[in-house]
Structures are given as C-alpha cells and as structure tokens.
C-alpha cells in the first residue's frame, strides 16, 4: 500500500508536516547519494557528519521530503518537511511501518554474544538451506541473500538499512533471516521493529568497554535481545532462547526470556550437552546428548570453542524444527568461515592460521586450540585496535605471552591513536608474563607477519590474530587494503623461494 507523508506523521505523537501531507513516499534514505525519485531523506546528525548539509544533494537525486527533529533546520523550497520531536524514536516506528514489517513475515534468528556469532550464523544458514529453505544472512563479514553477496559496514546495520535489507529479502522470497546482533545495535535500537523467533547467546567476555563502560552495561545490552523475543507485542508463535549455560551470564539471559529455553554446555547439565569430545588437528568429534538420544558428529572444524558454536547452531536449528539427520549432515559438511581459524597453505612445513580473535577470550581460545594441535612452537602475531577498549591491551599481551612461545606484537587498526602507544600497552602485558620467551614489537603489520613466517621452523604454528576476514587497515588519515591471508601467503612464498 502506498505510503504518504501524512500516514507516516500519524504514527508519531507531536509530529508536524510543513507542506503537503499527501506527498507519496517511495523510499526512506539517510545517504543523499542513494536518494531516488520520491525519497524521504533522513537528516541524521552523526559524530562527524550532519545530514542537513546534504539536503540539496538529496533533492537533486529526487528526494521529495525530509524528516528532522530540528525545527531550526534549513527548510528547502519545493520539499515537504516531517518535523518530529525525536528523530531516533520516530525512525524506530516509521521505518518498519513503511516497509510493511518484513520481520513479521519471515522467521528471524538472532545471535548475540562476545564470540562465535559469525560461525554460528553460517552454520545455522547451512542447516536451514539443507532443509530447502531460502535464507538471508546479515553478519560481520557480509550480507547474503541466498548466494548473492552484499557488502556490510556494521555488524548490525542501522534501523533504516536493516529494514530496507529485510524488505529486499522478503521480496526475494526468503523464508529465514539469520543475523548477528551486536551489543551496540541493541543499545542503539538499530533492531527496532524486528520480531525475532529464535535467539542465541554465546558468551560474555571483556569487549567494547570503551562504549559500554562496564561489563554489567554490556550484559544488559545483550539481554535486550531476550526481552525482544519475549515481547507481548509479537505476532508470530514459537519463540525460543538458546543459551550457553556454562557461561556465567547464561542464567541472566534466560531470566530475560519468557519463552521456551534450550540450554547447551559441556560442564553443566543442559538440554544439549557435549560428551566424548575429541579435538584433533583435522577436526573435532563429539556427541550431543539431548532428549531424543545422542547425536554423534565428526566435524571438519576444530577447537573447544567450535564445540560450543556447533551446539548453539544445532540448538537454533532444533528450535526451528530441523530434523536431526539434516543437522548432522549440514554440520559435518561445514568447513568453516573466512578468517575464523583459517589455514594459509603454501606448501610450507609449518602451519599459518589467520583468525579474527580480537578479545582476550577469543585470543585465549585460539591459542589453546593451536597448542593442542602443535608439534613445536606457537608464534603469535597480534595487536589491538585504536579508539577501542584500552584495558584489554595488556590483558591480551599477557595471554599471548603465556600461551605462545614467540610473540610478535604489532598494529591492528590503529585508527586515530598513535600505533606506538597502543603497542606499548600491549607490550606491557607481554613483559609481565613473558619470562625469557622471545618477543618483538613491530609497528608495521606486514613486516610483523613476514618476520613471524621468516623465523618459523618445521612443526611450528604461526597464529595471526585480530583481523581475520578483514581486507583493510584503518590508519589515522586513511584506510588501506590489507589482508592478513594475502600477506601471509606472500611471506610463505618469499620464504619458500629462499
């Protein structure tokens, strides 16, 4: 049904139209470059950019109206204005309505937690597709509509982008949307208007404290997802919370979920419990004990953290009614996610692994996994991002020093901070724990990766942590192309050519 400026204004108490309420709105957009004929242009004010400055460009592209909460804003001739008391609050209501609530017409699975979200989302996607469902995916790496790939800029897009993306997915007949839901997105209401059906909690460890300030605030942000799945305003049936009960925050999430619970774990009693676990270099084997018996799995992915990820994904699939044979087949075929414990092969007699681990817990997990499959030394290359939680830098330095044999500390995405200062905080933690282990600090990440590969010997594992799938590096004044896998492959080739 056609939406007019008046029909949008009617949703918001105190909204005022300056101009014609019968103006037909054909799209909503906050990027003036993407405006088209009939667009309602959203005048967002960000940390660095004010949308009001781009009204002329939006008009030139065909925008017919603007929405703003600034009554003193420039009111362009020939454009209607929807003036609202609070722009952010108004968008939470208007945008889902404009797109006819797409999340109410597909099954939506949301995954939150510090680590594991991406791997779990890809596993769930694989199981649903094995059943013949059409699946959209919204995550850290990319947006996928079946096999069509779209770029992504945030783990969870803002409310305008997210609703538009879901509308596209609905138009392309997706049955399911599987999405990673970040704590930032929950805190900032980017998922407003999304009705979730199954939600997953992975774990809660230190991350994003630059934003949330305390672990308690971080936990409360994550819990919003479980409030949402239990909302009395939901229109779909069959809601489930899938929760890692081994994690200290697991019970807290369950307390926020007034719906069916599926718990998973290794240590505690749970709906899904991993038993007979074997973590091997080639993969992992274990049984999922559940109410209908035991499901044996022989996986191509390895690590205790992946045992948890697999149980989380299996729990979500079970919640959505996927039969056990389909779960088993899809999981045993699953070979991993780009940049998640990914091997770089170049014929060398040592292993090189690239992983996205950028939190203390994430780094600890991959180094423990590497130790179990390592014949000789572990050489760890890692850094910490700038303009982010500074408190985790010495913690990650200490973990790397305790669990590695050689440490090469380097830059991650320094952003606006001085890379040498970031590195000094990482090295502080390394030196607290290092003993007499070999350690170096090399600001240039390319040089650091080449150094680690250069000193690698037969049977060693070189772990390159922090950036995983990312193919860029954010510096103070620019963003450059940088791919850990590409650089590692070049370093291996250079060494093999010796």
N, C-alpha and C positions, 0 to 999 in steps of 0.2 A: 504494500500500500504506500502511495506517495506521502512523503512527509513534508509538511510546511514549517516555516519558521514559527508560526503560531502554535502548531501541535507540539513543538519542542518546548516552547516557552511555557505551555500549560503544565508541564511536568515539574516546574521549578517555582516554589513559592517566592514571590518578590521579584520574579523576572519581568523585564520591561523590553518591549520591542520599540525601537526607533526606526520607523519605516513601515514596510508592508508585511503584515503577518501572513499573507497568502503566498509569499515567495516560496517556491518549491526548492527544497534542499535535496541535492542528488548525491552529495558526498560530504564527509567531515574530514578535515585535514589540518595538521599543525605545521607542516612543512610547505612553505609557499611554493617551492619548486614542483611539488606534486599536485598542486591545485588544478582543477579542471572546471569545465562549464557546470555551474550550479553548486559549487563547493561552499560550505560554511567553514570559514577559516578561523581556527582556534588561536587566539592571541595569548600564547603561553609566555610567562616570564621565567627564564631559567637563570642559572648562576652566571652565564656568560652572554646570553642572547635574549633579547626582548622581542617576542613575536609581533608586537605592534609596529616595529620598524619595518616589517616585511609585508605590511598590508598592500602597498602599491603593487608589489610583485605578484601577490596572490590575486589581486583584482585583474591584473594584466593576463593572468593564466585562465581567468574565467570565474573566480570566486564571486558570489553574489551577496554574501553577508559575512559578518564577523561575529564571534562570541567573545565577550570580555567581561571582567568584573571591575574594570577601571572606568569609572564614569567620566573621568577627565581625559580619556584616551582620544586620540585623533579619530574623528568620525568621517570617513571618506565619502565624498559625493558619489551618489549612484550606487551605494552599497547599504544594505539594511544592517542594523545592529541588534544583537540579542545581548542585553545587559543583565547580568546575573549577580546575585550577592556574593557568591564564591565560585570561581571558575572550576576549581578542582572537584568540589562537591557536585556541581552541576553536570560535569562530564561523566561522573560515575552513574548518573541517572539517564542522561540524554543519549550517550553513545550506544549502550546496549539496546535501548528502545529503537534508535534509528536503524540498527541492523537486525531488528526483529528477534532479539535474544537468541543468537545462534547456539550458545552453550546449552540452551534448554532443549535443543533439537538434535544433539549428538551426545554420546556418552563421553564424559571428560574425566581423565585420570590425572591427578596432580601429585608430583613427587617433591618433597622438601627435605632439608637436612644439610649438614655441612658437606659431607662427601657422598659420592655414589650416585647422585641424581642422574647424570648423563648415561652411565652404563645401564642403570635400571630402566630408564626410559626407552633405550634402544632394545633391551631385552623384552619389555612389555610389547613394544611395537612388533617385534619378531613373532611373538606368540599369537597376538591378535591377527596378524597377517597370515599366519599358518592356518588359522581358522577360516580364512577367506574374507575377513573384514577389511574395509578400506580405512587406512589410518593416517591421520595428520600428526606431526611431531613438532613441538616447539621447545627448543633447548639451547644450551650454551653454544653448541657448535653451529647449528643451522636450524632453519625451519624446513620441514619436508611435508609435501602434500603427496602422499604415496611416494613415488620416486623422484618427483620434481623437487629441486633444492632451491631454497631462497636464502639470502644472507640474513644475519641477525646481528643486532648491536648490543642488546642486553639479554641476560638470561631469560628474563620475562619482559616482553615489550610493555610500553605504557598502555593505558586504557584505550586510547584511540587506535593505536597499531594493533593491539591484541584483538579487539572486537572486529576490526577490519579483516585481520588474518583469519579469525574463526568464521566470519561471513564467507570469505573465499573458500574455506574448507567445506563449509556447508553446501555452497553452490557446486562444488566438485564432488558432492555425494560421499563425504567422509562419514563413516559410522562412528569413529572414535577420534578423539584428540588426546594425545599423551603429552603432558607438558611438565617441564621443570618449573618449580615455583620458588623463587628466591625470597630471602627474608626482606630484602629491600622492596620487592614487589608487594609483599603482604603488608609491610609497614606503610607503604605509599599508596595503597589501594589500587595498584595497577590491575589487579584481577577483579575489580568491582564488576558486578554483573555476570560473573562466571559461576554457573552452578556445577560443582564438582560431584562426581558419583563415587569414585574410589580415590582415597588419598593415602599417600605413603610417607612415613617418617623414617629416615635412615639413621641419623645420629646427630649429636650436637657437640662440637668441639670448638676451640677458640678460632674465630674468624670474624671479620667485619666489625671488630670492636671500635674501629675508627668512626664508624657510623652509629652503631647501637650503644656504644659506651660501656655497657655491662653485659655479662653473659645472661643475666636474667631478662634484660630487654630483648636480647637476641632470641631467647627461648619463647618469650611471649609473642614475638613477631611470627615465629614458626607455628605457634599454636593457633593463630588466626585461621590457618587452612582447615583445622579440625572444627573450629567454630563454624566455618562456612559450609562444610559438608553436612553439618547438623542443623543448619538454619531452618526454622519453621516455615520460611517463605519458599523453600524449594518446591518445585513442581514434579520432579521425577522421583521414582521409587528406587529402592535397592541401594542404599548408601553403606559404604564400608570404610573403616580406618584400618590400614595395615601398618603395624608399628614394631620397630626393633625394641623388644622388651629388655634386651641386655644393656641398652643404653640407659643411663641414669634419667634422662629426660623422657623416656618412653611412657612411663606411667602418667606424667604430666600431660602428654599429648592425648592419651586415652581419656583422661578426665575431661578433656575438651570435646570429645567425640561422642555425641549422643546418637549412636548408630551401632551397627554390627562391628565387632572388633575381630581382627585376625592378627595375632602376635607372632613374631618369629625371633629365634635366637639360637645360641649354641650352649650358653651356660645355664640359663633359666628355663623353667618349664614354659612351653609356648605352644600355640596352635600348630606352628611349623617349627620343628627342631632338627638341626643338622646333626647327624651321627655318622660314625665310621669315616671321619674326614681324612683324606689323603691329599696333601698339597705337593704337587710334583712340578718339575721344570716344564713338562709338556702339557700340564693342565691340572685340574682338580677332580677328585672323585669323592662323593659323599651321598648319603641317603637323607631325604627329607621325610621325617616321621610326621604323619598327620592323621586325622581321624579315620581316613579310609585305608590306612596301612602305611607302607613305606614306598617312597618314590626314589629309586636309585638313579644317580646322574653321573655321567662320565663327560667332563667338560673340556673344552679347548682353552679356557681361560684359567688363570691360577691365582693363588693368594687367598688368605682367610677373608680379606675384605670383599673379595668376589663371592665367597660363600654367602656372606650376608646379603650382597647385592642380588644374587640369584634367588635367595629366599624371599626377599622383598618383592622382586618381579613376579615370582611364582604366586605369592600371596595375592597380588593385584589381579593376576590372570584368573586365579580361582574365584576371587570376589566377583569377577565378571562372567563366571560360568564357563571358562575354558576347560575342557576335559583334560585329565592328567596325561594321556598319550600325546596330545598336541603340545602341552607344556614341556614334556620330556624331549620330544623331537626338536622343537624350536631351540631350547636351551643347549642341547648337545650339538646343534649345528652352529651356534653363536660363536664367532671367532674374535669378538672384541670391538672396541670403539676407537676411532682415530685418536692418538695421543693419550691413551689410557694403557699403561704398561705395554707399550708398543715396541716391538723389536725392530732395530735397523740392521738389515743384513747386507753385508758386502763381501762375504767370503772370509772374514777375519776369524781368528781362533779365540776371540773373546766376545762377550755379548755387549751390545749397546741398547739400552732401554730408555725410551722417552715417555715421560709421564707428566700429567697435569698437576700433580700434587703440589699445592701451594699453601697448605696449612700445616701446623705441627703434626696433627693426627694423620693427615694424608701422607706426609713425608715418612713418618714412622711406619705406617702400613706398608709402603712400597719397599722400604729398606729391610723390614723384617721378611717380606716375601723374597726379595733378592737374596738375602742371606741363606734362606732355605734351599735355594737352587744354585748357589755359587760354589764353585770348586776352588777358588783362590781369593782374590781381593775384591772389595767393592770400592769403586772410585765414584764419588758423588759430586756432580756439578749442580749447583743451585744458587738461587738468590731470592730476594724478597722485593715485592713491588713498592714503588714510591707512592706517597699520598694515601697510604693504607695503614692498617693497624701496625704501629711500630713495636708494640710489646711482643709480638710473635717472632721478631727477627732474632734476638739472642736465643730464644727457645728453639727455633729451627736450627740455628747454628750448633747448639748443644746436641740436639737429636742426631744431626748429620755426623757430628764428631764421635758420638757414642756408638753409632751403628755402621759406620764406614771405616775403611782402612786408610783411604786417601780422600781429602776434601779439597775441592776447587770451588771456592766461593766466588760468585760473580754477580752481574746485574740481571734483573728480571725486566720489568717495565718501570724504569726509574721515574717516569712522568716528570713532575716539576721539581722533584727533590734532587739534591746532589748525589750522584751514584756512589761517590767515595764515602759519604756519610752513611748511607744505607749499608754499604759493605762493612763499615767499621762496626756497626751494631750487630751484624751477622757474625763477624769475626770474634766479637766479644764473647758470644756464646760458644763458638768453636773452641776458643782458647781456654774457656772454663773447664772443658771436658776432654781436651784433645790428648793430654799426656804427651807421648813422644811420637804421635802419628804425623805423617806427612800432611801438610796443609798449605794451600796457596790462596791468595786473593788476587783475582784478575778482573778488572772492571769490564773489559770488553768481552761480551758473552761468546762471540765467535772464537776469539783467541782462547778463552777458557775451555770450550768444547774441544778445540784442536789439541790443547795441552793434555786434557784427560785421555783422549784417544792415543796421543803420542806415547804416554807412559804406560798404557795398558799392556798387560802381558797375557799369555795363554791362560785361559780359565778365569780371567777377571770378568767382572760385570761393571760397565760404566753406566751409571744411572744419571740421566739428565732430567732434572725435575723443575717444575714450576710453570711451564708454558704449554706443554702437551700439543694440542691441535692448533694452537695459535700460529699464524703465519706473519706476525708483525711484532715490532717492538716500539713501545711508546717512550720517546725521549722528551726532553724539556720543550723543544721547539718544533718537533716533527714526529711523524710515525713512519717507520721504515719497514720494508719487507724483511722478515726474519723468521725462519722456520727451523726449529731445532733438528728435525729429521733430515732436512736438506743439508744443514751444516755438518751434522754427524756423518752423513753419507760422504760428503766431500772430504772430511777428515780421515775417514776409513780408507777412501780411495788414495789419498795422499800418502798414508802410512803404508798401504799395500804396495805402493809404487816405489818404496824405498829400495 
